[in-house]
Amino acid sequence: VLPIVLWGRRAPTHCVSSLLLVDGAVIVTGCHDGQICLWDLGPDLQINPRALLFGHTASVTCLSKA
C-alpha cells in the first residue's frame, strides 16, 4: 500500500529522474528518492503540483502508460 500526500502551494524537493506527459495536461515525474509526482499543466504552460506518491526508496528510472 502506497500512501498519497497532497501539499499546499509549495511542492517538496524533487530531483527528477524520469518524466511522462499524459494527454498534454498532466506531467508525471519520478525521482531518485522513489517519489512519483503528478503535476497539472495549465494552458499558459504553468505547472501546478497535484499529488505526491511515496513509499519506497528505489530510484524511479522509467515511467510509461499502462
Buried (B, 14 or more C-beta within 10 A) or exposed (E): EEEEEEEEEEBEEBEEBBEBEEEEEEBBBBBBBBBBBBBEBEEEEEEEBBBBBBEEEEEBEEBEEE
